[in-house]
Amino acid sequence: MSEFREVQCNSTGGRARIFFAITETGHRMPVDVEPNEDGNVIVFRDAAGIPQARVRAKTLLPDEEGSRRYVSHFSSCLARKPDKATTKAGISAAREVLNGG
């Protein structure tokens, strides 16, 4: 169970669990629910309790009290990363159809 309000990713048919945090530029960013030591997103709550996200190079991430590392769902969403083999197969099939095959 996440410490943040959890929702499901619509792009993966609800298979991925995410939450939203506000970036330093004021945009909502989907974040994978599970903390990840290899992540480059630090998430913490502001004074109002709203999740805030700071994206940093992994080598520049400070250990801030009350924060954890996470991965942006933009980078991990499987629906946004088509498998290369599948993509190549799809392109080949489309070419066959277009060439009357």
BELURRA-V747350 format. One record per residue. N is the residue number from 0. RES is the residue in one small letter. OMEGA is omega in whole degrees, 0 to 359 (none if undefined). Layout:
n,res,omega
N,RES,OMEGA
N,RES,OMEGA
This chain:
n,res,omega
0,m,183
1,s,174
2,e,178
3,f,181
4,r,186
5,e,174
6,v,179
7,q,180
8,c,179
9,n,183
10,s,181
11,t,181
12,g,177
13,g,182
14,r,182
15,a,178
16,r,183
17,i,167
18,f,180
19,f,176
20,a,180
21,i,180
22,t,179
23,e,178
24,t,175
25,g,179
26,h,174
27,r,180
28,m,175
29,p,183
30,v,175
31,d,186
32,v,186
33,e,174
34,p,184
35,n,182
36,e,179
37,d,181
38,g,179
39,n,178
40,v,174
41,i,180
42,v,178
43,f,177
44,r,175
45,d,183
46,a,179
47,a,179
48,g,182
49,i,179
50,p,178
51,q,181
52,a,173
53,r,179
54,v,183
55,r,170
56,a,185
57,k,182
58,t,182
59,l,183
60,l,176
61,p,173
62,d,181
63,e,180
64,e,178
65,g,179
66,s,179
67,r,176
68,r,179
69,y,176
70,v,175
71,s,179
72,h,175
73,f,182
74,s,184
75,s,185
76,c,181
77,l,180
78,a,180
79,r,181
80,k,180
81,p,178
82,d,183
83,k,180
84,a,179
85,t,180
86,t,179
87,k,179
88,a,179
89,g,179
90,i,178
91,s,180
92,a,179
93,a,178
94,r,179
95,e,180
96,v,181
97,l,180
98,n,178
99,g,184
100,g,none
